[in-house]
Amino acid sequence: MTRNVYHRGSHMEGTVALKEGLVARGILEHATVRPPLLPLAEGAGDEIAQALKSANLGSVTVPA
């Protein structure tokens, strides 16, 4: 999981990857970012979701 989330191309990519992880867990609705951050490459969200699943970190229910 660390490789898929934290150890990406740059620190800025890691920040976006964390947001993707929060989406995968159901905590955020989307991983939209503003400049200078850029969205991750296509398929990265799936890699992160799979890494979370492999680490038994599934979806959570966030109280309204």
PDB file of N, H, CA, C and O in Angstrom:
ATOM      1  N   MET A   1       0.816  -1.165   0.000  1.00  0.00           N
ATOM      2  CA  MET A   1       0.000   0.000   0.000  1.00  0.00           C
ATOM      3  C   MET A   1       0.873   1.246   0.000  1.00  0.00           C
ATOM      4  O   MET A   1       0.565   2.217  -0.692  1.00  0.00           O
ATOM      5  N   THR A   2       1.934   1.229   0.752  1.00  0.00           N
ATOM      6  H   THR A   2       2.183   0.441   1.314  1.00  0.00           H
ATOM      7  CA  THR A   2       2.812   2.402   0.814  1.00  0.00           C
ATOM      8  C   THR A   2       3.316   2.773  -0.566  1.00  0.00           C
ATOM      9  O   THR A   2       3.336   3.952  -0.918  1.00  0.00           O
ATOM     10  N   ARG A   3       3.719   1.800  -1.347  1.00  0.00           N
ATOM     11  H   ARG A   3       3.702   0.841  -1.062  1.00  0.00           H
ATOM     12  CA  ARG A   3       4.235   2.066  -2.696  1.00  0.00           C
ATOM     13  C   ARG A   3       3.155   2.696  -3.574  1.00  0.00           C
ATOM     14  O   ARG A   3       3.439   3.625  -4.331  1.00  0.00           O
ATOM     15  N   ASN A   4       1.930   2.203  -3.480  1.00  0.00           N
ATOM     16  H   ASN A   4       1.700   1.449  -2.865  1.00  0.00           H
ATOM     17  CA  ASN A   4       0.850   2.707  -4.331  1.00  0.00           C
ATOM     18  C   ASN A   4       0.337   4.081  -3.922  1.00  0.00           C
ATOM     19  O   ASN A   4      -0.201   4.812  -4.753  1.00  0.00           O
ATOM     20  N   VAL A   5       0.496   4.438  -2.664  1.00  0.00           N
ATOM     21  H   VAL A   5       0.933   3.844  -1.988  1.00  0.00           H
ATOM     22  CA  VAL A   5      -0.038   5.721  -2.213  1.00  0.00           C
ATOM     23  C   VAL A   5       1.063   6.745  -2.007  1.00  0.00           C
ATOM     24  O   VAL A   5       1.038   7.804  -2.635  1.00  0.00           O
ATOM     25  N   TYR A   6       2.022   6.461  -1.149  1.00  0.00           N
ATOM     26  H   TYR A   6       2.042   5.601  -0.639  1.00  0.00           H
ATOM     27  CA  TYR A   6       3.012   7.469  -0.766  1.00  0.00           C
ATOM     28  C   TYR A   6       4.185   7.576  -1.729  1.00  0.00           C
ATOM     29  O   TYR A   6       4.668   8.680  -1.978  1.00  0.00           O
ATOM     30  N   HIS A   7       4.647   6.485  -2.265  1.00  0.00           N
ATOM     31  H   HIS A   7       4.255   5.587  -2.062  1.00  0.00           H
ATOM     32  CA  HIS A   7       5.866   6.491  -3.075  1.00  0.00           C
ATOM     33  C   HIS A   7       5.533   6.583  -4.557  1.00  0.00           C
ATOM     34  O   HIS A   7       5.815   5.669  -5.332  1.00  0.00           O
ATOM     35  N   ARG A   8       4.939   7.686  -4.929  1.00  0.00           N
ATOM     36  H   ARG A   8       4.710   8.429  -4.300  1.00  0.00           H
ATOM     37  CA  ARG A   8       4.626   7.938  -6.326  1.00  0.00           C
ATOM     38  C   ARG A   8       5.722   8.838  -6.871  1.00  0.00           C
ATOM     39  O   ARG A   8       6.756   9.000  -6.224  1.00  0.00           O
ATOM     40  N   GLY A   9       5.524   9.426  -8.039  1.00  0.00           N
ATOM     41  H   GLY A   9       4.683   9.295  -8.565  1.00  0.00           H
ATOM     42  CA  GLY A   9       6.556  10.227  -8.688  1.00  0.00           C
ATOM     43  C   GLY A   9       7.030  11.426  -7.901  1.00  0.00           C
ATOM     44  O   GLY A   9       8.201  11.795  -7.990  1.00  0.00           O
ATOM     45  N   SER A  10       6.146  12.047  -7.129  1.00  0.00           N
ATOM     46  H   SER A  10       5.195  11.747  -7.057  1.00  0.00           H
ATOM     47  CA  SER A  10       6.527  13.235  -6.367  1.00  0.00           C
ATOM     48  C   SER A  10       5.646  13.344  -5.130  1.00  0.00           C
ATOM     49  O   SER A  10       4.647  12.639  -4.987  1.00  0.00           O
ATOM     50  N   HIS A  11       6.046  14.246  -4.244  1.00  0.00           N
ATOM     51  H   HIS A  11       6.858  14.818  -4.361  1.00  0.00           H
ATOM     52  CA  HIS A  11       5.243  14.495  -3.042  1.00  0.00           C
ATOM     53  C   HIS A  11       3.836  14.951  -3.435  1.00  0.00           C
ATOM     54  O   HIS A  11       2.851  14.580  -2.797  1.00  0.00           O
ATOM     55  N   MET A  12       3.758  15.756  -4.487  1.00  0.00           N
ATOM     56  H   MET A  12       4.558  16.057  -5.005  1.00  0.00           H
ATOM     57  CA  MET A  12       2.457  16.262  -4.924  1.00  0.00           C
ATOM     58  C   MET A  12       1.556  15.122  -5.400  1.00  0.00           C
ATOM     59  O   MET A  12       0.349  15.144  -5.157  1.00  0.00           O
ATOM     60  N   GLU A  13       2.126  14.142  -6.065  1.00  0.00           N
ATOM     61  H   GLU A  13       3.106  14.124  -6.263  1.00  0.00           H
ATOM     62  CA  GLU A  13       1.333  12.985  -6.497  1.00  0.00           C
ATOM     63  C   GLU A  13       0.847  12.194  -5.295  1.00  0.00           C
ATOM     64  O   GLU A  13      -0.266  11.666  -5.302  1.00  0.00           O
ATOM     65  N   GLY A  14       1.674  12.112  -4.267  1.00  0.00           N
ATOM     66  H   GLY A  14       2.578  12.540  -4.261  1.00  0.00           H
ATOM     67  CA  GLY A  14       1.272  11.408  -3.053  1.00  0.00           C
ATOM     68  C   GLY A  14       0.063  12.051  -2.399  1.00  0.00           C
ATOM     69  O   GLY A  14      -0.807  11.360  -1.869  1.00  0.00           O
ATOM     70  N   THR A  15       0.011  13.376  -2.437  1.00  0.00           N
ATOM     71  H   THR A  15       0.718  13.937  -2.867  1.00  0.00           H
ATOM     72  CA  THR A  15      -1.125  14.102  -1.874  1.00  0.00           C
ATOM     73  C   THR A  15      -2.405  13.748  -2.622  1.00  0.00           C
ATOM     74  O   THR A  15      -3.443  13.512  -2.004  1.00  0.00           O
ATOM     75  N   VAL A  16      -2.333  13.713  -3.940  1.00  0.00           N
ATOM     76  H   VAL A  16      -1.490  13.905  -4.442  1.00  0.00           H
ATOM     77  CA  VAL A  16      -3.501  13.365  -4.750  1.00  0.00           C
ATOM     78  C   VAL A  16      -3.869  11.898  -4.511  1.00  0.00           C
ATOM     79  O   VAL A  16      -5.050  11.556  -4.452  1.00  0.00           O
ATOM     80  N   ALA A  17      -2.869  11.041  -4.375  1.00  0.00           N
ATOM     81  H   ALA A  17      -1.909  11.319  -4.423  1.00  0.00           H
ATOM     82  CA  ALA A  17      -3.119   9.622  -4.125  1.00  0.00           C
ATOM     83  C   ALA A  17      -3.850   9.420  -2.799  1.00  0.00           C
ATOM     84  O   ALA A  17      -4.710   8.546  -2.691  1.00  0.00           O
ATOM     85  N   LEU A  18      -3.512  10.223  -1.794  1.00  0.00           N
ATOM     86  H   LEU A  18      -2.814  10.933  -1.882  1.00  0.00           H
ATOM     87  CA  LEU A  18      -4.228  10.125  -0.522  1.00  0.00           C
ATOM     88  C   LEU A  18      -5.708  10.447  -0.712  1.00  0.00           C
ATOM     89  O   LEU A  18      -6.574   9.789  -0.135  1.00  0.00           O
ATOM     90  N   LYS A  19      -5.989  11.462  -1.521  1.00  0.00           N
ATOM     91  H   LYS A  19      -5.286  11.997  -1.989  1.00  0.00           H
ATOM     92  CA  LYS A  19      -7.389  11.791  -1.801  1.00  0.00           C
ATOM     93  C   LYS A  19      -8.080  10.639  -2.525  1.00  0.00           C
ATOM     94  O   LYS A  19      -9.234  10.326  -2.233  1.00  0.00           O
ATOM     95  N   GLU A  20      -7.383  10.011  -3.463  1.00  0.00           N
ATOM     96  H   GLU A  20      -6.445  10.266  -3.700  1.00  0.00           H
ATOM     97  CA  GLU A  20      -7.956   8.854  -4.165  1.00  0.00           C
ATOM     98  C   GLU A  20      -8.269   7.739  -3.170  1.00  0.00           C
ATOM     99  O   GLU A  20      -9.287   7.059  -3.289  1.00  0.00           O
ATOM    100  N   GLY A  21      -7.392   7.560  -2.196  1.00  0.00           N
ATOM    101  H   GLY A  21      -6.564   8.114  -2.099  1.00  0.00           H
ATOM    102  CA  GLY A  21      -7.627   6.556  -1.165  1.00  0.00           C
ATOM    103  C   GLY A  21      -8.856   6.874  -0.328  1.00  0.00           C
ATOM    104  O   GLY A  21      -9.616   5.975   0.032  1.00  0.00           O
ATOM    105  N   LEU A  22      -9.050   8.145  -0.020  1.00  0.00           N
ATOM    106  H   LEU A  22      -8.432   8.875  -0.312  1.00  0.00           H
ATOM    107  CA  LEU A  22     -10.232   8.547   0.738  1.00  0.00           C
ATOM    108  C   LEU A  22     -11.510   8.332  -0.070  1.00  0.00           C
ATOM    109  O   LEU A  22     -12.553   7.998   0.492  1.00  0.00           O
ATOM    110  N   VAL A  23     -11.431   8.521  -1.371  1.00  0.00           N
ATOM    111  H   VAL A  23     -10.583   8.792  -1.828  1.00  0.00           H
ATOM    112  CA  VAL A  23     -12.577   8.228  -2.240  1.00  0.00           C
ATOM    113  C   VAL A  23     -12.850   6.726  -2.222  1.00  0.00           C
ATOM    114  O   VAL A  23     -13.999   6.304  -2.082  1.00  0.00           O
ATOM    115  N   ALA A  24     -11.813   5.931  -2.359  1.00  0.00           N
ATOM    116  H   ALA A  24     -10.880   6.273  -2.472  1.00  0.00           H
ATOM    117  CA  ALA A  24     -11.968   4.472  -2.383  1.00  0.00           C
ATOM    118  C   ALA A  24     -12.588   3.957  -1.088  1.00  0.00           C
ATOM    119  O   ALA A  24     -13.305   2.956  -1.095  1.00  0.00           O
ATOM    120  N   ARG A  25     -12.315   4.635   0.017  1.00  0.00           N
ATOM    121  H   ARG A  25     -11.733   5.449   0.022  1.00  0.00           H
ATOM    122  CA  ARG A  25     -12.866   4.209   1.307  1.00  0.00           C
ATOM    123  C   ARG A  25     -14.243   4.792   1.581  1.00  0.00           C
ATOM    124  O   ARG A  25     -14.869   4.454   2.586  1.00  0.00           O
ATOM    125  N   GLY A  26     -14.724   5.667   0.698  1.00  0.00           N
ATOM    126  H   GLY A  26     -14.216   5.942  -0.119  1.00  0.00           H
ATOM    127  CA  GLY A  26     -16.049   6.241   0.877  1.00  0.00           C
ATOM    128  C   GLY A  26     -16.083   7.471   1.762  1.00  0.00           C
ATOM    129  O   GLY A  26     -17.156   7.895   2.193  1.00  0.00           O
ATOM    130  N   ILE A  27     -14.926   8.048   2.039  1.00  0.00           N
ATOM    131  H   ILE A  27     -14.055   7.703   1.689  1.00  0.00           H
ATOM    132  CA  ILE A  27     -14.852   9.217   2.915  1.00  0.00           C
ATOM    133  C   ILE A  27     -15.056  10.506   2.122  1.00  0.00           C
ATOM    134  O   ILE A  27     -15.718  11.429   2.596  1.00  0.00           O
ATOM    135  N   LEU A  28     -14.494  10.572   0.926  1.00  0.00           N
ATOM    136  H   LEU A  28     -13.956   9.823   0.540  1.00  0.00           H
ATOM    137  CA  LEU A  28     -14.710  11.706   0.026  1.00  0.00           C
ATOM    138  C   LEU A  28     -15.531  11.236  -1.164  1.00  0.00           C
ATOM    139  O   LEU A  28     -15.498  10.060  -1.528  1.00  0.00           O
ATOM    140  N   GLU A  29     -16.264  12.157  -1.766  1.00  0.00           N
ATOM    141  H   GLU A  29     -16.291  13.112  -1.471  1.00  0.00           H
ATOM    142  CA  GLU A  29     -17.056  11.818  -2.950  1.00  0.00           C
ATOM    143  C   GLU A  29     -16.231  11.850  -4.225  1.00  0.00           C
ATOM    144  O   GLU A  29     -16.532  11.124  -5.172  1.00  0.00           O
ATOM    145  N   HIS A  30     -15.198  12.678  -4.265  1.00  0.00           N
ATOM    146  H   HIS A  30     -14.953  13.268  -3.496  1.00  0.00           H
ATOM    147  CA  HIS A  30     -14.359  12.792  -5.463  1.00  0.00           C
ATOM    148  C   HIS A  30     -12.968  13.252  -5.050  1.00  0.00           C
ATOM    149  O   HIS A  30     -12.773  13.765  -3.948  1.00  0.00           O
ATOM    150  N   ALA A  31     -12.016  13.067  -5.936  1.00  0.00           N
ATOM    151  H   ALA A  31     -12.175  12.650  -6.831  1.00  0.00           H
ATOM    152  CA  ALA A  31     -10.621  13.430  -5.654  1.00  0.00           C
ATOM    153  C   ALA A  31     -10.185  14.629  -6.489  1.00  0.00           C
ATOM    154  O   ALA A  31      -9.030  14.720  -6.906  1.00  0.00           O
ATOM    155  N   THR A  32     -11.110  15.540  -6.726  1.00  0.00           N
ATOM    156  H   THR A  32     -12.048  15.466  -6.387  1.00  0.00           H
ATOM    157  CA  THR A  32     -10.794  16.723  -7.516  1.00  0.00           C
ATOM    158  C   THR A  32      -9.685  17.522  -6.838  1.00  0.00           C
ATOM    159  O   THR A  32      -9.700  17.719  -5.623  1.00  0.00           O
ATOM    160  N   VAL A  33      -8.728  17.976  -7.637  1.00  0.00           N
ATOM    161  H   VAL A  33      -8.716  17.816  -8.624  1.00  0.00           H
ATOM    162  CA  VAL A  33      -7.630  18.788  -7.113  1.00  0.00           C
ATOM    163  C   VAL A  33      -7.536  20.094  -7.896  1.00  0.00           C
ATOM    164  O   VAL A  33      -8.010  20.194  -9.028  1.00  0.00           O
ATOM    165  N   ARG A  34      -6.914  21.089  -7.270  1.00  0.00           N
ATOM    166  H   ARG A  34      -6.529  21.007  -6.351  1.00  0.00           H
ATOM    167  CA  ARG A  34      -6.694  22.383  -7.912  1.00  0.00           C
ATOM    168  C   ARG A  34      -5.213  22.526  -8.226  1.00  0.00           C
ATOM    169  O   ARG A  34      -4.372  21.885  -7.595  1.00  0.00           O
ATOM    170  N   PRO A  35      -4.893  23.375  -9.213  1.00  0.00           N
ATOM    171  CA  PRO A  35      -3.482  23.629  -9.520  1.00  0.00           C
ATOM    172  C   PRO A  35      -2.766  24.153  -8.277  1.00  0.00           C
ATOM    173  O   PRO A  35      -3.357  24.894  -7.491  1.00  0.00           O
ATOM    174  N   PRO A  36      -1.533  23.787  -8.095  1.00  0.00           N
ATOM    175  CA  PRO A  36      -0.633  23.139  -9.042  1.00  0.00           C
ATOM    176  C   PRO A  36      -0.743  21.613  -9.063  1.00  0.00           C
ATOM    177  O   PRO A  36      -0.024  20.959  -9.818  1.00  0.00           O
ATOM    178  N   LEU A  37      -1.634  21.031  -8.245  1.00  0.00           N
ATOM    179  H   LEU A  37      -2.219  21.562  -7.631  1.00  0.00           H
ATOM    180  CA  LEU A  37      -1.799  19.579  -8.268  1.00  0.00           C
ATOM    181  C   LEU A  37      -2.494  19.160  -9.553  1.00  0.00           C
ATOM    182  O   LEU A  37      -3.293  19.909 -10.116  1.00  0.00           O
ATOM    183  N   LEU A  38      -2.182  17.968 -10.002  1.00  0.00           N
ATOM    184  H   LEU A  38      -1.533  17.361  -9.544  1.00  0.00           H
ATOM    185  CA  LEU A  38      -2.776  17.409 -11.215  1.00  0.00           C
ATOM    186  C   LEU A  38      -3.388  16.057 -10.887  1.00  0.00           C
ATOM    187  O   LEU A  38      -2.906  15.363  -9.992  1.00  0.00           O
ATOM    188  N   PRO A  39      -4.444  15.669 -11.598  1.00  0.00           N
ATOM    189  CA  PRO A  39      -5.007  14.331 -11.384  1.00  0.00           C
ATOM    190  C   PRO A  39      -3.961  13.255 -11.684  1.00  0.00           C
ATOM    191  O   PRO A  39      -3.040  13.471 -12.471  1.00  0.00           O
ATOM    192  N   LEU A  40      -4.117  12.117 -11.056  1.00  0.00           N
ATOM    193  H   LEU A  40      -4.865  11.941 -10.417  1.00  0.00           H
ATOM    194  CA  LEU A  40      -3.213  10.997 -11.318  1.00  0.00           C
ATOM    195  C   LEU A  40      -3.530  10.381 -12.676  1.00  0.00           C
ATOM    196  O   LEU A  40      -4.596  10.613 -13.246  1.00  0.00           O
ATOM    197  N   ALA A  41      -2.600   9.608 -13.174  1.00  0.00           N
ATOM    198  H   ALA A  41      -1.734   9.420 -12.711  1.00  0.00           H
ATOM    199  CA  ALA A  41      -2.785   8.922 -14.457  1.00  0.00           C
ATOM    200  C   ALA A  41      -3.985   7.979 -14.378  1.00  0.00           C
ATOM    201  O   ALA A  41      -4.353   7.502 -13.305  1.00  0.00           O
ATOM    202  N   GLU A  42      -4.575   7.729 -15.526  1.00  0.00           N
ATOM    203  H   GLU A  42      -4.276   8.117 -16.397  1.00  0.00           H
ATOM    204  CA  GLU A  42      -5.714   6.814 -15.597  1.00  0.00           C
ATOM    205  C   GLU A  42      -5.318   5.454 -15.020  1.00  0.00           C
ATOM    206  O   GLU A  42      -4.246   4.929 -15.322  1.00  0.00           O
ATOM    207  N   GLY A  43      -6.176   4.904 -14.205  1.00  0.00           N
ATOM    208  H   GLY A  43      -7.047   5.331 -13.960  1.00  0.00           H
ATOM    209  CA  GLY A  43      -5.918   3.605 -13.592  1.00  0.00           C
ATOM    210  C   GLY A  43      -5.283   3.690 -12.217  1.00  0.00           C
ATOM    211  O   GLY A  43      -5.283   2.704 -11.480  1.00  0.00           O
ATOM    212  N   ALA A  44      -4.742   4.847 -11.856  1.00  0.00           N
ATOM    213  H   ALA A  44      -4.742   5.647 -12.455  1.00  0.00           H
ATOM    214  CA  ALA A  44      -4.088   4.983 -10.552  1.00  0.00           C
ATOM    215  C   ALA A  44      -5.089   4.811  -9.413  1.00  0.00           C
ATOM    216  O   ALA A  44      -4.770   4.212  -8.386  1.00  0.00           O
ATOM    217  N   GLY A  45      -6.291   5.334  -9.597  1.00  0.00           N
ATOM    218  H   GLY A  45      -6.550   5.820 -10.432  1.00  0.00           H
ATOM    219  CA  GLY A  45      -7.315   5.174  -8.561  1.00  0.00           C
ATOM    220  C   GLY A  45      -7.641   3.713  -8.309  1.00  0.00           C
ATOM    221  O   GLY A  45      -7.864   3.309  -7.168  1.00  0.00           O
ATOM    222  N   ASP A  46      -7.669   2.921  -9.373  1.00  0.00           N
ATOM    223  H   ASP A  46      -7.488   3.249 -10.300  1.00  0.00           H
ATOM    224  CA  ASP A  46      -7.923   1.484  -9.231  1.00  0.00           C
ATOM    225  C   ASP A  46      -6.775   0.795  -8.498  1.00  0.00           C
ATOM    226  O   ASP A  46      -7.007  -0.088  -7.672  1.00  0.00           O
ATOM    227  N   GLU A  47      -5.529   1.198  -8.797  1.00  0.00           N
ATOM    228  H   GLU A  47      -5.341   1.915  -9.467  1.00  0.00           H
ATOM    229  CA  GLU A  47      -4.362   0.627  -8.106  1.00  0.00           C
ATOM    230  C   GLU A  47      -4.439   0.922  -6.612  1.00  0.00           C
ATOM    231  O   GLU A  47      -4.181   0.049  -5.784  1.00  0.00           O
ATOM    232  N   ILE A  48      -4.792   2.143  -6.281  1.00  0.00           N
ATOM    233  H   ILE A  48      -5.002   2.853  -6.954  1.00  0.00           H
ATOM    234  CA  ILE A  48      -4.879   2.551  -4.877  1.00  0.00           C
ATOM    235  C   ILE A  48      -6.007   1.801  -4.178  1.00  0.00           C
ATOM    236  O   ILE A  48      -5.832   1.317  -3.060  1.00  0.00           O
ATOM    237  N   ALA A  49      -7.161   1.702  -4.829  1.00  0.00           N
ATOM    238  H   ALA A  49      -7.303   2.096  -5.737  1.00  0.00           H
ATOM    239  CA  ALA A  49      -8.286   0.967  -4.243  1.00  0.00           C
ATOM    240  C   ALA A  49      -7.911  -0.493  -4.001  1.00  0.00           C
ATOM    241  O   ALA A  49      -8.279  -1.061  -2.972  1.00  0.00           O
ATOM    242  N   GLN A  50      -7.185  -1.106  -4.934  1.00  0.00           N
ATOM    243  H   GLN A  50      -6.887  -0.645  -5.770  1.00  0.00           H
ATOM    244  CA  GLN A  50      -6.763  -2.497  -4.772  1.00  0.00           C
ATOM    245  C   GLN A  50      -5.770  -2.634  -3.621  1.00  0.00           C
ATOM    246  O   GLN A  50      -5.823  -3.601  -2.861  1.00  0.00           O
ATOM    247  N   ALA A  51      -4.865  -1.666  -3.494  1.00  0.00           N
ATOM    248  H   ALA A  51      -4.821  -0.880  -4.111  1.00  0.00           H
ATOM    249  CA  ALA A  51      -3.900  -1.699  -2.390  1.00  0.00           C
ATOM    250  C   ALA A  51      -4.618  -1.600  -1.049  1.00  0.00           C
ATOM    251  O   ALA A  51      -4.263  -2.304  -0.104  1.00  0.00           O
ATOM    252  N   LEU A  52      -5.614  -0.743  -0.958  1.00  0.00           N
ATOM    253  H   LEU A  52      -5.903  -0.172  -1.725  1.00  0.00           H
ATOM    254  CA  LEU A  52      -6.392  -0.623   0.278  1.00  0.00           C
ATOM    255  C   LEU A  52      -7.135  -1.919   0.573  1.00  0.00           C
ATOM    256  O   LEU A  52      -7.187  -2.365   1.719  1.00  0.00           O
ATOM    257  N   LYS A  53      -7.706  -2.518  -0.456  1.00  0.00           N
ATOM    258  H   LYS A  53      -7.664  -2.155  -1.387  1.00  0.00           H
ATOM    259  CA  LYS A  53      -8.422  -3.785  -0.282  1.00  0.00           C
ATOM    260  C   LYS A  53      -7.466  -4.875   0.198  1.00  0.00           C
ATOM    261  O   LYS A  53      -7.809  -5.654   1.087  1.00  0.00           O
ATOM    262  N   SER A  54      -6.270  -4.931  -0.385  1.00  0.00           N
ATOM    263  H   SER A  54      -5.991  -4.297  -1.107  1.00  0.00           H
ATOM    264  CA  SER A  54      -5.273  -5.930   0.011  1.00  0.00           C
ATOM    265  C   SER A  54      -4.836  -5.747   1.459  1.00  0.00           C
ATOM    266  O   SER A  54      -4.465  -6.709   2.132  1.00  0.00           O
ATOM    267  N   ALA A  55      -4.884  -4.499   1.935  1.00  0.00           N
ATOM    268  H   ALA A  55      -5.186  -3.718   1.389  1.00  0.00           H
ATOM    269  CA  ALA A  55      -4.503  -4.203   3.317  1.00  0.00           C
ATOM    270  C   ALA A  55      -5.706  -4.295   4.263  1.00  0.00           C
ATOM    271  O   ALA A  55      -5.628  -3.893   5.424  1.00  0.00           O
ATOM    272  N   ASN A  56      -6.813  -4.827   3.752  1.00  0.00           N
ATOM    273  H   ASN A  56      -6.877  -5.154   2.809  1.00  0.00           H
ATOM    274  CA  ASN A  56      -8.052  -4.947   4.536  1.00  0.00           C
ATOM    275  C   ASN A  56      -8.552  -3.607   5.053  1.00  0.00           C
ATOM    276  O   ASN A  56      -9.087  -3.519   6.159  1.00  0.00           O
ATOM    277  N   LEU A  57      -8.377  -2.570   4.251  1.00  0.00           N
ATOM    278  H   LEU A  57      -7.943  -2.641   3.353  1.00  0.00           H
ATOM    279  CA  LEU A  57      -8.883  -1.240   4.590  1.00  0.00           C
ATOM    280  C   LEU A  57     -10.023  -0.916   3.637  1.00  0.00           C
ATOM    281  O   LEU A  57      -9.846  -0.198   2.653  1.00  0.00           O
ATOM    282  N   GLY A  58     -11.184  -1.452   3.942  1.00  0.00           N
ATOM    283  H   GLY A  58     -11.329  -2.035   4.741  1.00  0.00           H
ATOM    284  CA  GLY A  58     -12.335  -1.278   3.069  1.00  0.00           C
ATOM    285  C   GLY A  58     -13.061   0.025   3.299  1.00  0.00           C
ATOM    286  O   GLY A  58     -12.542   0.947   3.929  1.00  0.00           O
ATOM    287  N   SER A  59     -14.264   0.084   2.780  1.00  0.00           N
ATOM    288  H   SER A  59     -14.685  -0.665   2.268  1.00  0.00           H
ATOM    289  CA  SER A  59     -15.095   1.275   2.903  1.00  0.00           C
ATOM    290  C   SER A  59     -15.494   1.505   4.350  1.00  0.00           C
ATOM    291  O   SER A  59     -15.585   0.574   5.151  1.00  0.00           O
ATOM    292  N   VAL A  60     -15.727   2.755   4.656  1.00  0.00           N
ATOM    293  H   VAL A  60     -15.653   3.511   4.006  1.00  0.00           H
ATOM    294  CA  VAL A  60     -16.210   3.135   5.980  1.00  0.00           C
ATOM    295  C   VAL A  60     -17.497   3.923   5.806  1.00  0.00           C
ATOM    296  O   VAL A  60     -17.770   4.456   4.730  1.00  0.00           O
ATOM    297  N   THR A  61     -18.280   3.992   6.864  1.00  0.00           N
ATOM    298  H   THR A  61     -18.058   3.559   7.738  1.00  0.00           H
ATOM    299  CA  THR A  61     -19.489   4.803   6.851  1.00  0.00           C
ATOM    300  C   THR A  61     -19.195   6.077   7.622  1.00  0.00           C
ATOM    301  O   THR A  61     -18.826   6.041   8.796  1.00  0.00           O
ATOM    302  N   VAL A  62     -19.364   7.201   6.943  1.00  0.00           N
ATOM    303  H   VAL A  62     -19.664   7.230   5.989  1.00  0.00           H
ATOM    304  CA  VAL A  62     -19.101   8.494   7.567  1.00  0.00           C
ATOM    305  C   VAL A  62     -20.440   9.082   7.993  1.00  0.00           C
ATOM    306  O   VAL A  62     -21.337   9.245   7.166  1.00  0.00           O
ATOM    307  N   PRO A  63     -20.582   9.405   9.285  1.00  0.00           N
ATOM    308  CA  PRO A  63     -21.844   9.989   9.732  1.00  0.00           C
ATOM    309  C   PRO A  63     -22.110  11.319   9.032  1.00  0.00           C
ATOM    310  O   PRO A  63     -21.183  12.076   8.744  1.00  0.00           O
ATOM    311  N   ALA A  64     -23.366  11.590   8.765  1.00  0.00           N
ATOM    312  H   ALA A  64     -24.119  10.975   8.999  1.00  0.00           H
ATOM    313  CA  ALA A  64     -23.734  12.839   8.082  1.00  0.00           C
ATOM    314  C   ALA A  64     -23.612  14.035   8.996  1.00  0.00           C
ATOM    315  O   ALA A  64     -23.883  15.161   8.579  1.00  0.00           O
TER     316      ALA A  64
END
